[in-house]
Amino acid sequence: DDNFATQQTLMDEIGKVMCSNLLQGYNSYLMSYGQSGSGKSFSIVGGPASTKVKRALSHLDLTGREDLEDVMKDARGLLPRMGESLFSEIREMRNNPEEKNTVMASISYLELYNEQIFDLLSPAEDRVSKKPEIRSDPKIGCWVQGLRDVPVMDWQDVKGWLDYGVRSRAVSATVMNATTNRSHLIFILEIARTMKLDDGSFWQLRSKLHVVDLAGSERIDKGTNTTIGQMKQSVMVNQSLGNLAFVVHQLASNKNYGNKRKVDFISFRNSKLTYLLMDGLNGSSKFTVLAGISPAASH
């Protein structure tokens, strides 16, 4: 099937452009959206090739595909591939004496669960006691007060912190997926590049990458063995995704209404998810949506 896209296909068509934009100083957002079990987290983070990739390839005719073995072995998602590419470029900048670059990088990692923000890079005992809050500033935009910002030198540093945070994420069994994420996850990578100009002055270029792995939406079926806690999780997830869809509709209505504004007030603050994504949704960043579409009848 010529339409089959590997993880490397995503990197070639999406990841390389986003890495280039980031290093040029553009804030970038990557958001995965879709129903539970449609492959959102697998596309972003990756997973064990021995199970998920084989299942994904089972219905395809891949006769003659010489790269099949590589596909089966390498199931890294878009985020690890982008991270390796970015830090490879950063290493070259640091080692190039002609460019006179100083490049610093830091990461943050948060989870939005039942409309509460949890810092995944903080020690487990601090996650409940600390309550990070969203703040807004006209100059710097939205930011999360109390969120840990960790300096990193290379991709191995980032990978270690990613693994640390993923182990703490809220995962639950639902009707559509035995191990689905019931929270929204946002990974933030900030790059600060300081360059020395010929006149001796310094110029700094800052950019941020936001990778948003949304919780999967799904219908709530009261006839199944769904617990009250799982129903509450699904309600909160569907509510925040509904608010996201409403905000996108408002923004699209304004854009298609010519010079006049059809909607004077955009409801970013109706949900913490849309509030966190406000800087990206309002047009000040390059925003990419990865839609997870599943052929399963249950979806």
C-alpha positions, 0 to 999 in steps of 0.5 A: 500500500503506497499510502502507508505512512511510517513514523519516519514519514511523519518526521520527513513531512512534519517534523523537519519543517517544525524543527527548522521553524523552531531554530529560526525563532518561530514558536511551534505547536504540534497537537494530536487529536482523535478518538481513543485508540486511534494512535495519537500517543503512538504517533507522538511518542512511539511504542513497542514495535513488537505489538503496536506496529505489527497490529497496524501493519496486519491489514496491509499488503507490504510485499516488496517493501524492503524497509519493512524490517526497519519499520518493525524495529524503529517505532519511535514517535515524532517527538523523539525523532524531532528531539534527536534532530534538534539537538544534533543541530544545536550541537553543530551550532555550539561547536561552530566557532564562526557562528559564535553561538551560545544555545541553551535549552530547557523543558517542562512537562505537565498533565491536565487531568480533570481540569487540574494541572500536575507537574510531571517533572516534580517529585511525586510527593509534590504533585498533589501539594503544589497547584500550578496556575495559568497566568497571562501577560501581555508581553510574554503570553500564557505561562504556568506559575509553579511549573518546573523548568529543567535545563537540558544539554542533549537529547539523552537528558530530555529522554530521561525526563520524558521517561520520568514524566510518562510513568506518572501520567494518568492511564485508565482502561475504557471501552475503546482502549484497555490502556488509554490516557485519560489526561491531556499532556503538554511537553514544552521545549524552550530554546534560547540562542544568543549570537555575538554580532560583528560590532560586539553586541549580543542578540538573543533568539527565543522559541518554544515547541509545544507538543500536545498529546490530547486525551482520546474522546469517546462516547459514554455508554452507561450499559457497559461496566464503566465505573463512576470514576471512569465516567467522570474522566470521560465527561471531563475529557469530552468537555475540554475537547468540546471547548477546544472545538468551540474556540476553533469555531469562533476563530474560524468564524472571525477569519471568514467574516472579512474585516469585521469581527463576528465574535468579539470575545474568544472563550479561551478561559472556558477551559484550562486546555484552551487557556494553555493553548491560547498563544498557539490558537490565536495565530502567534505561532505555527500550529500543526494538528495531527488527526488520529482517524481509526477504521474501527467500527467502535469509533 
